[in-house]
Amino acid sequence: MPCDPLKDAVFQAIDAEQETLVALGETLYAQPELGYREHTATREVAGLFKRRGFEVEENIAVTGMLAKPKVSRPGPVVSVLGELDAIVCAEHPHADPVTGAVHACGHHIQVAIMAGVAMGLKAAGAFDLLDGSVNFMAVPAEEFVEMAFRARLKQEGNITWYGGKQELIHKGYFDTTDIAMMAHALDLGPGPSAVIGATGNGFIGKEIRFTGKEAHAGAAPHDGVNALNAAMLAMMNIHAQRETFRDEDHIRVHPILTKGGDAVNVVPADVCMESFVRGRTIPGMQDASRKVDRAIQAGAMAVGAASTIHSMPGYLPLLTVPELDALFKENALPFCGSRIIDGAEFAGSFDMGDLSHLIPCLHPFTGGVSGNIHTREFQVTDMASAVLFPAKALAGTIIDLLRDGAKKGKAIIDGFSPRLTKTQYLNYLNTTLETRRMDEPADKEKKEQFS
Ligand SMILES: [Zn+2]
């Protein structure tokens, strides 16, 4: 590795903070909070940044925080992100017994990485030397869960959008960011390792309700309209669409029943489903979403039930910027040697996808954990390496982007053509948000007419 005094000083400073960073990760792990509820995590992170002399704005979107160094230098603005929220995985041995929340997606590691970058750059005096500035944002609600809770937050005027980055884009927190970056944990085996250039699916979320008519399930099922049968048919109808999904669109539709009935001796009259419709492109997602709606309505129609489909903009597909990935790779190589996978396609979704449609984004995956994310097997095998290596590689990338007149950073910013402007993006969110109601078929009234 060629001699680079500034990077060396930053890396040493990050190593010197190992205890603090590991403690931060462990503290967040010990108190998992779901999206828009990350009050304790926000306090922890904000407290640390304040103690280290950063200017901190707390609760930027219900929770979350934005930290800036006191010195701000002219030039591009890089934002380093860390997601605050846990996921629900009640089967996990460390899940909160009440909420089922656990950091089984490693977001607590991201926050410690972000703090590591901040502390390393600050201690080495990098903020005064770079031709641009660096912000640190602890962002809420990456996992798209707890719809009812978020609907209430929205009703009360506390949020407009369910996803944390959606909300922060809407609120203008990324208006002045030129490049955003973070590192997400993934099981990559022991030792420092990384996946770069990874793309991800976007998705449209759906809340579905079938309304039938209750009746005694034994004595008079003929008087009822079975909403559970409507839901079952809807699922079969969705399965029948699968052969029409194109391989290149990477469509995934995975509905679940969240309410199947009220009592076993009553014909189910109120049945609820949820689904994501995931895809690699916006038109692909929209095409699959229309087919899913059709399948749901056909299920309802078959048994004479009514249906309501509430579609919500989930996240956009994750896009990559090869030049940014290449720069990260250069900075990761000294730590992980050949253990870098270049290019991967994830069928899962990340709200960094939304931001990646607007500005250049870097979203590598880094190791130090084992087990699949969102499962009971997920665990941190080595908190120190899970945090220190990515913090150094991101800090090194920032130094390369912003030094020498921010030549490299400006080249990436100038060469980037956003897939959407902010106005187009907000338009997409608004038009994807829709409720389709289909009343029960009219044959009931006809029957009454002729009887
Ligand atoms: Zn995650």
Boltz pocket constraint, residues with backbone or C-beta under 6 A from the ligand:
constraints:
  - pocket:
      binder: B
      contacts: [[A, 105], [A, 106], [A, 107], [A, 142], [A, 184]]
      max_distance: 6.0
